[in-house]
Amino acid sequence: MSLRRRPFLGAAAAAAIAPGALRAQATVDAAGRKVLRYAFPTAETGFDPVQISDIYSRIVTAHIFESLYEYDHLARPYRLKPCTAAAMPEVSDDFRTFVVRIRPGQFFHDDPAFKGRPRELTAHDYVYGFRRHYDPALKAATQSFLEEAGIVGLRELREAAVKSGRFDYDAPVEGLQALDRYTLRFRLREPRPRFLFTLATPDVYCAMAREVVEAYGDRIMEHPVGTGPFRLVEWRRSSRIVLERHPRWRERTYDAEPGEADAEGREWARRFAGRRLPMIDRVEISVIEEAQPRWLAFLNEEHDLIERLPPEFAGQAIPGGQLAPNLARRGIRKYRVPGADVTLTVYNMEHPLVGGITPEKVALRRALNLAYDVDREIRLVRRGEAIPAQSIMPPMTSGYDPQARTEMSEHSVARAKALLDLYGWVDRDGDGWREQPDGSPLVLELLTQTDQTQRQLDELWKKAMDAIGVRAVLRPGQWPENLRAARSGKFMIWRVGSSAASPDGQGALERCYGPSVGKGNIARFRLDAFDRIYVRMKLLPDGPERDALFRQATKLMVAYAPYRFNTHRILTDLAHPWVHGYRRPPFWLAWWQFVDVAPGPDARV
């Protein structure tokens, strides 16, 4: 039985709630289950790890499915450790062979596809899960990133499927083998010193049961069945997602290892040492795209935490970066960290107006970038909760240089106008708007969403275009619709955020890698010089030589401008005092199993 959703209260009523007045409802439901409740600001698309790419769907799949390895919940900097694997892998000296042994006695969620029998996880389930990314019929955005790992034989399997129209899931693949029931071997075409990161991505590169996929067919997005700590029990698309603990999840106790200087982490580790995971029974997620009702739901204690505090409430909640006194008196905790992400304006490089690498098209994109004032965005829309992005690499990943300065952070209407004038983007008919060099109309179209933050960003962008005499129109839509348009190349300009999935900044550079067009490369940018740099980087260990290639790649991206790098957001999460053990992961997504919702020594009663 789920909690009934209480109606939203007005701001004045919310302020009048006595601290802790609703706490009992917030932690335990009528069936005595511990419930964690919070909201996504953007709708999900589904829960098939192979067919999703948006962050909110992936948060859910990260808790339903499991990878071979995972990141320690409290360790900063990151630390990898076994998840379903029995130990760390055996790795050849040339980083081309990885052998992994899986722990026996781990089971999938119960499902009718298993015909009433417990279904044990085996090495074959990882082989099948990885193969699915290469099935052309699934159009997996994740396939290109997996292709970078260079697993021997998968590329050829895909090419054969493209020719025949049928993907052979039973054909032998040299580089992806189950040597026995519990042993996996990966063989790679070239050295991959960072391949282990691929094996620690449960939201997409995980084990899947073939009989489940075949049973549900085209409806597999609605029926995720994994081995993870939670299972899906209710889904109302773009509205409500409910998960409950997996009763057959392997016996696991809290074992996070914080650093010596991490006082809060050490307290969590002491308090939870030996506790059986997960510590909560149920997770209820609402999809609330508008910021105000999401904020009020938290203030009214209808939600236990709020992730990514909406910028418009930063002045109320964290004036000067400090938790507001009224919230502190309620025992609310603040978690404010730099996000491992970057916000981008994407230009479709195949579009006849803004695409191409001829001088006049490059000049147009660079002029549009110069016209936009990112400092104004940070001040007015982000409320100071962001920093200008100089490159596409997110903070806390390799390749990110906090001292770098590029044209991406510059704002100059004069330079923008001069570039447009020089390359023929001028007002020929005297109506105040520029035309294309051939005299045809110049009208930009931006895909956007309808929430308040996007509307504010739209206003800034529109004013910037007006300032340089470029006509621009907005095309509002829902996030899933815009994502589909971007992946199919049916757009001109789009604004989107991109989060790191691993500590390696090369994942962000895939946004410009030619073979990833239509997948990670949403700008559909192709440049041989960039591709050569990208390929070289894959083979090198971390160090000065690879860092130099990051800088070269950034220079090319700035020069050709398939994107505008806008901001790296500073993320603030707030949690009520009965939420214990919470910590935002930098670039992995699984954390529900490590938190508790219950009265504690510092919770108000």
N, C-alpha and C positions, 0 to 999 in steps of 0.2 A: 504494500500500500504506500503510495507516495504522498508527500505533503501537499496540501492544497495551497495554491499560490495566493498570498494575501494581496489585496488591492494596494496600489501605490498610494502613498500619502503625499500631501503637499509638503513643500520645503519647511514651512513653519511647524507643521505637525511632526515632521521628522526630527527637527531640532529639539522638540519637547519630549521625545521618547526617553524614558529613564534608562541609563546604562544597564545593560543586561536584562532588560524587561522581557525580551523575546528569546533569550539565550537558550532556554530549554528546547524550544521549537527548532532552534537553529542547529542543534547537535544531534538530536535523536528523534526519529519519526514514531508514528503510532505503533509500529511493529518492533520498536526497541533497537532499530538499526542506526548506526552512526552515519550521518549524511553530510557530505560536502556539497555546497551549492554556490555556484557562481555563474557568470554570463560570458558568452563570446560576443564581441562587437560586430562580427561578420559571420554570415551564414557558411555552413559547411557545404561540401559537394557530395560526399559519400565516404565509404569506408573500405574500399578495396585498395590496399597499399600500392598496387600497380597503376591504378587509374587516377590517383589523386596527386595534386601538387600544392594545394593551398594549406596554409599553416594550421587552420583550425580543424580541418579533417585529419591532418597528420597528428595533432595533439591527441585526438581520440584513438587513432590506430596505434600510437606509441604505447598505449596502455592495454590494448587488446592483443597485440602481437608482440613477439620478442625476437631480438637479434641474438647472435652468439655472444656478443660482448656488450658492455654498458659502461656509462660514466658514473663514478662515485657521486652520490647526491650532494655531499658537502665539500668535497675536495676542490680547492682553488689554489693553484691552477689545476686543470683537469687531471683525472687519473682513470685509466681504463682497467676494467676487471671482468672476469667471466660473468656471463648471464646464464644462458642455457648451456654454455660450454663448461666442461669439467675443469679446464685450466687454460692458461694463455697458450696461443698456438705454437707449434713447432715451425720455425721460419728458416728457410734456406739462407745461406750466406749472401746470395745474390738477390734476395727479396722477390723471388719468382715462384716459390712454392710455399704454401701455408697448409699445415695439417691441423685440424681441429677435432677434438673428441668431445662428444656431447654427453652430458650427464644422463644416465638412464632414469626412468621413473618419473618423467614429466609428461603431462597430459593436456590435450586440447579441451576447450570448453565442450560440454555435452551438446550434441546437436543431432537432429533426426538423421542426418546423413551418415552417422556412425551406427545406426540401427540398434541403439540401446546399449552399445558396448563402450567402455572407456577406450579412448584412442591415444596411444602413447606417441610422443614426439620422437621422430627418427631423423637420421641424416638425410634421408630421401625427401623429407618435407622442405628442407632448405634447398636442395637441388631443384625441386619443383618451384619453390617460391622465387628463386633467382631466374629460372628459365622464363617465367611468365613475363618478366620485363622485356624479353626479346621477341615476344609474340607480336607481329605487326598488327594484328587485329585489335590489340588493346591500346595501341598508340601511347605507350607509356612515356611520360615526360622524363621519368627517371632512368630510362634506358641509356640515354647519352652519357649520364654521369657514370653508370655502371660500365659502359663501354670504355670509359677512361681507365678503368681498372685493368682492362685487357685480358679477361678470362679467355683462355684458349678455346676456340671452337664455337663460342656463342655467336660471334659475328657471322660465321659461315652458316650456322643453323638458321639465323634470321634471313640471310640472303636467299637460302634455299626456299624458305617459306614465302618470301616475296615472289619468287618465280613460280612456285607450285600453287600458291593460294592456300596452303595448309601448313601449320606449324607442327612439327613432329616432336611431341613431348617425350618420346621414348628413344629417340636417336641418341647414340653415345656422344658425349662431349668430353674431350680429353681434359679440359681445364676445370671441370666441375663434376666431381665424382663422389658417390657414397661408397667408400671402400668396404664398409660393413654397416650394420644397423646404426652404429653410433659414431662413425668416423667419416669426416669430410676431408677432401683434398682439393685445394684450389691451385691451379697452375696458370701463371700469367705470361703473356707474350714478352713483356719487358719488366725490368725491376720496378717495383712499386713500394717504396719505403713506407708509404702511408696507407697501405691497403687495409690495415686494421680498422681505420675509421669507417670504411665501408661496412665492415662486419659489426659495427656498433650503432646501427641506424634502424631501430625496431619499427619505426613508422612506415618504412618502405621496403627495406631489405631484410625480410623476415621469413620464418617458416610458415607454409600454408599447406593445408591438407587437400590433396587433389580431389578426393571424393566430395568435399564440401563445394569446391569451385564448380565441379561438374554437375552437382545436384542443383545448384542455384543458377548457373548459366549467366544470362544477362542481368540477373538480379543480385549478383554477388556484392555490388556496392551496398546493398541493404542487409546483407547477412555475413558480417565479419565473424570468423571463428578462429581464434588464435589460442596461444598457450599462456597469454599474459595474465596479470593480476586482476583484470576486470573484463566483464563480458557485456555486450550490448543487450539491454532488455526492453528499451522503448526508443522510438525515433519518430518524431514529427518534423519533417523536413523544414529547415530554416526557422524552427521554433523551439524544439525541446529534444534533448538527448539525455538518456538515463542509462547508467551502467551500474552493475553490481559486482561484488567480489566474486572471483572464480573459486568455487568450493574445492576444486581439485588442484589448485595451484600448489606447486611444490612447497614443502616446509622451508620457510626462509625467515630469518630474523634480521633485525636492524643491525647493519654493520658498517655504516658510513664512517669515513675517517677524515675529519677536518684537519686543517693545518694547526700548528702550535699557536699561532697568533690569532686564531679564529675563536674568540671567547664564546660567541653565541653558538657557533657550530659545535664546540666542545660541550656546551651545556646540553644541546639536543642529543649528541652522541651518548652522554652520560645518562640522560633521562630515558632514552629509548633502547639502550643496550639490551639485547636479548629479546626484545618485543617481536612477536609474530607479525609478519606483514601479509597483506596490507592492514593498516590499523583502522581504516574506515570500511564501512560495508557498502556504501552507495555513493554515487556521484550524480548530481542533477545539474544539467547545463541548460540555461536559457539562452536563446539568441535574441539579443536586444541591440539593435544597430544604433539607435539614438542614444546619445551620451547621458542626457538628463535622467531618463527612467532607469538607466543602468546605475547611475550614481545614487539615485534615491533608493533603489533596491538594496544597495549596500548600507546606506545610512539607516534605513528602516530595519536592518538586520534580517531582511529576507534572503540576502546572500552573505556568505561567510567571508568572502574576500572579493576584491575588485582588482583584476589584472589590468595593467596599462591605464592608470588613472587618466580620464579624458583631460586634455590640456586645458579646456575652459574652466575646470574646477581646481587647477593647480593653485591659484591664488587663495582659494578657500581652504584647501586641504594641506598644502605644504608651502605656506608663504616663506619666501627666502630659502626654500629647500628644507625647511624644518617642519615637523608635524605640527599642525594647528593645535593650540592648547585644548580646545573643546574636544577634539578627537583623542588627544593624549589622555584626558580625564576619563574617557570611555575605555581605556586600555587598548585602543587600536594601535597596531604596529605598522611601521613604514619600512618598505624595502625599496630603496632607490639605487639603481645600478645603470651603467651605460649598456645599451642594448647591442647585441652582436648582430646588428642589422644596418640596412641602408635604404633610404627612400629614393626612388628613381622616377624620372620622366623618361618614358620609352618612346623612341621614334621608330616607326616601321620602315626599315631600310629597303623594303620592296615596294613601298607606296610610291606612285608616280610623282607626288608632290614633295614629300619630305625625305624620301629615300634616295639612295645612290651615293657615290663617292666622287662625283665630278666636283670641280671647285665651287660652282655656284650652289650646289646642294649642301656641301660641307659648310659654306659660308652662312647659308640660311639657318642650319641647326645651331651653329655657334652663336649666331646673332640672337636667336631665340633664348639660348642659355644665358647670354650676357644680359638680356633684358630682364630676366627674372631675378628678383631680390630675395635670396634665401635668408639673409639676416632678418628681413622683415617677416618672413614666414616664421622664423624661430621666435621672434619677439611677440608677434601678434597672434599667431595660430598655435604654436607650440608652447607659448608662455614661458619661454626660456629653457624648456625641457628638451633640448637637442643641441648638437654642434654641427657646423657646416661639414659636409662630406667633400673630401679632396680626391678620393678614389672610390672604387666600387668595393674594396675589401672592408668588411666590417671590423670594428674594434674587437680585440681579443682573438683575432685570427692571424695566421702568418701572412706577411705581406702588408699588414696595416702599419702605416708610419704616422704617428701622431704629430710629427714635425713637418710633414709634407704640406706644400702649398701649390695649388694648381689653378688654372683658369676657372675651374668649376665653382670656386667660391667667390669669383669676381662678379660685380654688378656694375654695368656701365651702359646706360642708354645711348650715350654718344658713340661709343665703339660699336654697339649693335647697329645703330643707324648707318654708320660709315661702312660697315661690312655689307649691309643690304644694298646701299647705294652703289658701292664698288662693283658688285656682281649682278646688277641689273634688276634687283627687286625694288622697283620704284613706282611712285604714283603717276601713272601716265594720263589719267583722265581728270585729275584734279578733284576727286571726290573725297580725298583725305585718307584713302586706303591704298596700300601698295598692290601692284600686280606682279605676276610672274615675269621673268625675263622675256618670254615670248608674247607678253601682253594679255594672257588669259587670267581669269580671276585667281586671287590668292586667298583662300579661306581654309583656316586650320580647324580640325575637329578633334576634340579631346574626349576620350571615354572617361566617365567619372561615376561616382556613386552619389547617393542622396543623403548621407548622414551629415551632421552639422560640420564636422571637421573638413570633410571633402568640399562642402559648400564654401567654407572660408578659404580653402586653398584655391578653389575655382575662381573666386573673386580676385585674389591676388594675381593669379595667372592671367586672367582676362584683362586686368588693368595693365599688366606688364606688356601684353600684346598690343593693347590700345596705344600705349605710350610710344611704340615704334611704328604705328600705322599699319598693323597687321590684323586683319579681320579674323575673329576666332569664334567658334560656336562650341557649345557643350552637348555631349550626348550621354545623359545620365542612364544608368542601368544598374541591375543587381550585380554583386561581385561575381557569382558563377557565370553570368552571361558575359561579362567583360573578359573573364578569364578564357572562356571558350573563343571569343572573338580574337583575343591576342594570340592564343595558341594556333589558330587557323590563319593568322595573318590578315584578318578582316578588320583592320583598324588603321588609324593614322598616328595618333598619339595617345598614350595611356600613362597614368601615374600609379605607381605600385610600390609596395615595400618588399624587401627581400631579406630573409633571415639566414644566418649561417647555420649549416647542418653539421659542421665539424670544425675542428681547430684549424683546418687548412684553408687559407684564403683563396686557393686556386678554384675552389668551388664557385666563388663569385665571378671569377674570370670566365667561367663557362658561358656567362651571359653574352660573350662575344665570339665564342668558338664556332667556326663555320659548320662542322658536322653536327652541332647541337641546334641548328635552326629548326624552329617549330617545337623545340623541347625547352631546355634551359635558356637557349638563346632567343628570347622573346623579341628582341630587336631585329632578328633575322639578318645580322651583320656578317659579312664575309670579307676577310682580308688575309691573304696568304702570309704576310709578315707576322700578323698576330698569331695565326695558327701555328707557325713554326716555333714561336716563343712558347706557346702553350704546351706543345708536345715536349719540348726540351725540359720544361719545368717538371713534368710528370716523373722524369727519370732521376732527377737530382735529389739528394738529401737536403734537409733544411740547412741553410748557411748563407754566406755572403754571395755566392754565385747565383743562388736561386732568388735571393732578395733583389739582386740587380735586374733579374728578369721581371720580377713584379713591377719594378719602376719603369722598365721599357714598355711593358704591356699597358701600364697606366697612361704613359705618354701617347700611345697610339689611340687609346680610347678617348682621351681628352681632345686629341687633334681631329679625329673623324666624327666625334660626338654622336654616336648612335644612342647614347643616353645622356641625360643630365643627372649627375650625382647631387642629390639635394641635401639630405641630413642623415646623421646618425642620431637616433632618438635616445634620450635618457628616459628610462622606464621606471615608473613608480607603481608599486603594488601596495595595497593596504589590506590588512587582515584584522578581523575581530580577535579579541583576546583568547577565545576558546579554540583558535586555530594554532596548533603547535607543530613546529618542525618545518614550516614553509621556507623555501628558498628558491628564487627564480633560477632555473638552469640557464647558462650562457648560450648554448647552442644545441642541447639535447632537449627532449620534450617530455619525458616521463618523470613525474614527481608525485602523483596522487598517492601511491603506495607508501610514501615516506612521511606523510602528515597524519596528524590525529586531530579530531574535533571533539573536545571534551573539556570540562572545567579543569583548571590547573592552578598552581600556586599563585599565578598572577592574573587569573581570570576573575572578572567581577561577577558577583552573584547578586 
